[in-house]
Amino acid sequence: MAELAAGATRARYGIRPEGRAPIREGVAIFDTDQGGEAIGTVTSGGFGPSAGGPIAMAELPAGLAEGRQLWAELRGKRLPVVIAALPFHIPAYKR
């Protein structure tokens, strides 16, 4: 789960889109695939070669659980996304 400051109402989360379509900055995130208001926005996203697929970060309400399914509206369609732990890939090199 994202780190929370005292009294924070929003937090930064990692999200993993299901499928191969990358989710880019500015895409709205919804809690349901049917109607409703947007609960957040993607702040950055693209293809993550080390993660093996598309990855993104979004600003969402604080307190959401890792693994929770949400929906991103991309080109007029809502696609499923899952809240993922950050960082997406842990480096395997030694310092």
Sequence and secondary structure as in RCSB ss.txt:
>XXXX:A:sequence
MAELAAGATRARYGIRPEGRAPIREGVAIFDTDQGGEAIGTVTSGGFGPSAGGPIAMAELPAGLAEGRQLWAELR
GKRLPVVIAALPFHIPAYKR
>XXXX:A:secstr
     TT SEEEEEEEESSS    TT EEESSSSS  EEEEEEEEEEETTTTEEEEEEEEETT  TT EEEEEET
TEEEEEEEE SSSS      
